[in-house]
Amino acid sequence: MFRRTVSGIMLTMLLFVSIVMLSFNVEPVEGWTGTIYIWANGYVDPPDAPIVTYDYTTYTLTDNITSTAEGIGIIVERDNIIINGAGYTVQGPGYMGISLFGSNVTIKDINIINYSYAIYIGDISLNNSIVRSNIENNRVGISLEGSSNNRISRNNIINNVHGIILSSSSNNTINNNKIMHSFYGITFLYNSKYNSILGNNYNG
């Protein structure tokens, strides 16, 4: 009886994960292909990348971006900037949609789909904001690794295996997000404390 119950649970879990993984087969969007670098000095590389800045503070997408396999859509190393997606899409297949190693960065109004990590905020990146964005059909929606005092607010985080992961990340605010149809919603790993989670709409 016990063996039959466990088998039933495992079958249900495998079916659920299969449904989630099938959602990764999204329709591709047309656009520029490659990786955009925003260097610490504010320069954008390559020069033909579909992103514009006139003041080295606000960077606005002007087209969709598609990553190569195992690639990264946007790598950010500059502090004190705004990345305005302007409704455009950063799409895999790829490893990371946005890899952030800066502080006081706002990411807003962007669609990120079909990555291992949609947004990865790494070590010593502090006081960043992710707002009003659609993060769908990724293995991990948002991952904070050794990053604190960030705000994740008013995003649609849908059809990801993991919605949000925190690891060694404290004093973050996660509020008013829709975290839907994900196998794991918000996962706290080791050494993450004093995080505020308020007003999120979660439906696994």
Secondary structure, 3 states (H helix, E strand, C coil): CHHHHHHHHHHHHHHHHHHHHHCCCCCCCCCEECCEEECCCCCEECCCCCEECCCCCEEEECCCEECCCCCEEEEECCCCCEEECCCCEEEEEEEEEEEECCCCCEEECCEEEEEEEEEEECCCCCCCEEECCEEECCCEEEEEECCCCCEEECCEEECCCEEEEEECCCCCEEECCEEECCCEEEEECCCCCCCEEECCEEEC
